[in-house]
């Protein structure tokens, strides 16, 4: 794998980029919207709700988990996914602060 040069940037810049990457696909947004709408852990019904295959949904869940935005708990033979409230709140604050840095300079 290639050298990513992440160490050339601040931890804050890397953190914002990690959140943005996790949110950078419409399927991931749809997954998050579904979890928010249900306001509960969701076990396996994402395939029924989204126009994607199980393997594609699994890849997107993996990216969201990697960023910590969601977490999964094993329930019998399936995994139930929920939004991680601590990371969700942190992401809201980080992105809000980032967007508020803009000071209409032009």
RALIN-V334095 format. One record per backbone hydrogen bond with DSSP energy under -0.5 kcal/mol. NH is the residue of the N-H (numbers start at 0). CO is the residue of the C=O. If there is no record, write none. Layout:
# RALIN-V334095
nh = (NH/NH)
co = (CO/CO)
This chain:
# RALIN-V334095
nh = (7/8/13/14/15/16/17/18/19/20/21/22/23/27/28/29/30/31/32/33/34/35/36/37/38/39/41/42/43/43/46/48/49/51/56/57/58/59/60/61/62/63/64/65/66/67/68/69/70/72/74/77/79/80/81/83/84/87/88/89/90/91/92/93/94/95/96/97/98/99/100/100/101)
co = (4/5/9/10/11/12/13/14/15/16/17/18/20/24/24/25/26/27/28/29/30/31/32/33/34/34/80/40/41/78/43/44/45/49/52/53/54/55/56/57/58/59/60/61/62/64/63/63/81/79/77/74/72/41/70/68/82/83/84/85/86/87/88/89/90/91/92/93/94/95/96/97/98)
